[in-house]
Amino acid sequence: MRFAGRTYLVTELSEGGLRFATAGNTLQVSEEVYGQIRFHDNSVELISGVIQRLVRGEAIVVLTQGVTLQRAMAEQRHLSKKYPGYRGDLA
């Protein structure tokens, strides 16, 4: 994800929110986020939202403009194929 001239690693994504690594940058709860996400197929979607929490080097954002459910599911399918045995916190 890219916003405010910086690139951040998105660690979780849904149509209503996302989590990203703050990479040591100073961010604030209630800060507005406007940017773009580049996906594995190089497509880009614009997002906007508000930081709700900062936890252990990650920001949790509630999106006001997010990705579609179809886009989120397409990315999930791609990751499932790329990492077939991984189930994250579900294991």
C-alpha positions in Angstrom: 0.0 0.0 0.0 1.2 3.5 -0.8 0.2 6.7 0.9 1.8 9.9 2.1 4.8 9.2 -0.2 5.6 5.9 1.6 5.1 2.3 0.9 3.7 -0.1 3.6 3.2 -3.8 3.7 -0.5 -4.8 4.0 -0.8 -7.9 6.3 -4.6 -8.3 6.2 -7.2 -7.1 3.9 -11.0 -7.2 3.6 -13.6 -5.1 1.8 -14.2 -3.1 5.0 -10.7 -2.8 6.5 -7.0 -3.5 6.5 -4.0 -4.0 8.6 -0.5 -2.8 7.6 3.0 -2.7 9.1 3.9 0.8 10.2 7.6 0.3 9.4 8.6 2.5 12.4 6.8 5.5 11.0 4.8 7.8 13.4 1.1 7.4 12.8 -1.8 8.5 15.0 -5.2 6.9 15.8 -7.9 8.8 13.9 -5.4 9.8 11.2 -7.0 9.7 7.7 -5.4 7.3 5.2 -5.6 7.9 1.5 -3.7 5.8 -0.9 -3.5 2.8 -3.3 -2.9 -0.9 -3.1 -1.1 -2.8 -5.8 -2.0 -6.4 -6.1 -0.1 -9.5 -7.3 -1.4 -8.9 -10.9 -0.2 -5.3 -10.8 -3.8 -3.9 -10.7 -4.2 -0.9 -8.4 -7.2 0.1 -6.3 -7.6 3.4 -4.4 -8.5 3.2 -0.7 -9.3 5.6 2.0 -10.1 5.2 5.7 -9.2 6.1 9.3 -6.7 4.5 11.6 -8.7 2.9 14.5 -5.9 1.2 16.4 -2.1 0.9 16.5 -0.9 -2.5 17.8 2.6 -3.9 17.9 3.9 -2.1 14.9 0.7 -2.4 12.8 -2.1 0.0 12.1 -5.7 -1.2 11.8 -7.8 0.9 9.4 -11.5 1.0 8.9 -12.0 1.8 5.2 -14.5 4.3 3.9 -13.5 3.4 0.3 -12.1 -0.1 0.0 -11.7 -3.0 -2.3 -14.6 -5.0 -3.6 -15.4 -8.4 -2.1 -14.5 -9.9 -5.5 -11.0 -8.3 -5.4 -10.4 -9.5 -1.8 -11.5 -13.1 -2.7 -9.4 -13.1 -5.9 -6.3 -12.2 -3.8 -7.2 -14.9 -1.2 -7.4 -17.5 -4.0 -4.0 -16.3 -5.3 -2.5 -16.6 -1.9 -4.1 -20.0 -1.3 -2.5 -21.3 -4.5 0.9 -19.8 -3.8 1.0 -21.0 -0.2 -1.2 -24.2 -0.2 -0.6 -25.4 3.3 -0.9 -22.0 5.1 -4.0 -21.2 7.1 -2.7 -18.3 9.3 -4.4 -18.0 12.6 -7.0 -20.6 11.7 -4.5 -23.5 12.3 
